[in-house]
Amino acid sequence: MAVSVSRVLLISLISMVISAAIVHAKGRGHHGHRGKHLRHQNQNQSVQGGPVTYDGRSLIINGKRELMFSGAIHYTRSTPEMWPDLIKKAKHGGLNMIETYVFWNIHEPVQGQYNFEGNYDLVRFIKLVQEYKMYATIRLGPFIQAEWNHGGLPYWLREVPGVIFRSDSEAFKYHMEKYVQLIVNKLKEAKLFAPQGGPIVLAQIENEYNMVQLAYRELGNNYVRWAAAMAVQQNIGVPWVMCKQKDAPDPVINTCNGRQCGDTFMGPNKPYKPTLWTENWTAQYRVFGDPPSQRPVEDIAFAVARFFSKKGSLTNYYMYHGGTNFGRTSAIFTTTRYYDEAPLDEYGLPRDPKWSHLRDLHKALRLSRKSMLWGVPGVQKMSADTEVYFYEMPATDICAAFLTNNNLTTEATVSWRGQDYYLPPHSVSILPDCKTIVFNTQTIVAQHNSRNFVRSTVANNHKWMKYAEPIPSTLQVPVNNPTPLELYTLLKDTSDYAWYTTSLALNPQDLPRKESIQPVLRIASLGHALHLFVNGEYIGFGHGSHDEKSFVLEKPVHFKVGVNQITLLAMTLGLPDGGAYMEHRYAGPNLVIVLGLNTGTLDITKDGWGHQVGLNGEKLQVFTEEGSKQVQWDKTKGSAQGLTWYKTYFDAPEGNNPVAIRMTGMGKGMIWVNGKSIGRHWMSFLSPLGEPTQSEYHIPRSFIKPTQNLLVVLEEQPGKPKHIEILTVNRDTICSFITEYHPPNVKSWARQDSVFRPVLDVIRSSADIKCPDNKKVVAVEFASFGDPPAGSCGTYVLGKCNSPVSKEVVEQHCLGKSSCSVPIDRNLFFKNTTDGCPGIKKTLAFQVKCDI
């Protein structure tokens, strides 16, 4: 095997290098002779056939080097009905590439049984990318992590004899190669790889393997070499990458994942490989129990500009749209909402200024494209914190520069080539002609918006009914093993829930005689959560967390004389999605003892246990119209006991805005709409701030009928469904926040036939906004021209010194329009009034409401 692997890698390397060198030479000669008369290549990319290669500067597509602005959109985390809008918004955001993982465990949930339907239709998704004339990257894994259940690996793989995941294990390699061939052949049949005229120009094998490689020693080293060779043997005609893999074997490209790859990435492991960034984390994914967290767009923009200034040629925003972990697809303790703080939020709405500021960044970088891809790089250190990276094409006036201030708190002024430039703290200014600042990463000229959840006026006439899940005992679930079985092995990922039953016979002498003394049940579990029942009575709930899965549940109980039935409902919240030796992870109860008996502490772990997978409501599918008819539903009154199914009906909310359900009054469980699971809810696991990590849950419009939509909620804890609300979601609150010293918008310039020029006669700063979906400004809710207001979009508060006609000016420019531009002009705001604070830098901030 070692000989054949080396031979394959050597042949592939020679082929790749020769091909890249030929294209590079042709390209360099072509661009060198044409000089400034080079034709501008617009954003509408298309692949004309032929292999995709690379050199030390970038990928080479259609014989040309390319700058790639990519966004991760996972087809499994949205619906086919959402895909066109998501891709369109990504393209309007300045992207030319869409990246997605490929998810083994949803395509082959049962060995040999395949699913490529609905939102699992990979081919349909990639074809849509092609329709929008964008490139595509597929990340095959097959281990993908992605905060996805089991890291994308199907559960059945865990039970293959002798398997060791992600190592030089014959069993694992056999099934991995078979899966990779399945996906590659499916994409080849649809002619989706670039040499076939398709959009796929890049592919990934494995995923961040350096993170675990040392744990496998030589088995890990062998596996990396094998995986690279196996991938190259697929002959797809596009380069392969390995992310976070310093020793990626040729011709596979090693790439960076992280937040600051412009400063943390050591670069490709060979000089003839390009510098690529496969995961630029736009936020922090959430797990239940987390407080809110965000990554400011200023930091993302700084990192991207820094990366491209230092020979980077591809960044992939992970995520560009996070979406929803429908059903049971989320990884261990991960919330149903995924990367909601991405440029497109969970509902597919642009989150401004993150979406719009990055759009402007891509425009600025695209204006600098020719210099960056074909110019000679240089760097000039200006001070301890400031520096200039630049690219120039000899004997031409084509030049681009990146002026950087690395100091986190202090502004700077640099003098470069005879001109002074002001640099805010922690910022990069982009000069596509080495003279004119068209964009600064810290200075946002794009609009802001705020998300609104609006209670539907037609979808909240709920009449709740309930069905209590029966609590089994050893009479229904008899003893079948001496000890509690391991939970993952018992469930086989077919349900979150498993019943454990045992019985305990007590004599009068065993029970305490004092009322102040009560027996206590102590249950130690390896995770993830557990409900305790004694003689059919609900006793309590315990759970772990993402960081510490194991926990101990201790509750006082009222035992009776005679036989006591002890029932545990153990559960998982997704399977592990990372780390070494994933096939050796375990969960479930592993110690059960009774304290406080007169006869002393009693260990009942080995007293014999019964087991049953799943709930009765799951087996009957009471969340479907047909299944709901299989049980008796009763009217709800007040708060019902835990482990209750609730159902009601609702009509489709008004309008076309996205839909959400707010789970106020509920604890933990799952939600179905018309038989389709929208995921797990967990309101009772509060963050350190005292709030649920996630309160609203996405219901895709495509799940909803015009009337009589069946809503079913499995609630594990005592709940009050009357407080549940159906909401519509919008981002119709639009804001602008601009100072007198903000640069004009980057759209004020263009490059045509290599000539950089303004597109307007007068270039000046202005506050520009645009309503979504062809709506118009119906109200100006806030306006201030003076000192900066406190708060943010949706919560602005006036400062101390402002023009009294601020609102009037904004209304004159914007009211009744779908888009408007308000000049930053003191004469406009102080035309007939006195400026009360002439010595301060003025800020224009306003907030408008858009509607139809």
Summary of the structure (lengths in Angstrom):
residues: 852
radius of gyration: 30.1
end to end distance: 65.8
largest distance: 101.0
contacts: 2962
relative contact order: 0.10
helix: 24%
strand: 33%
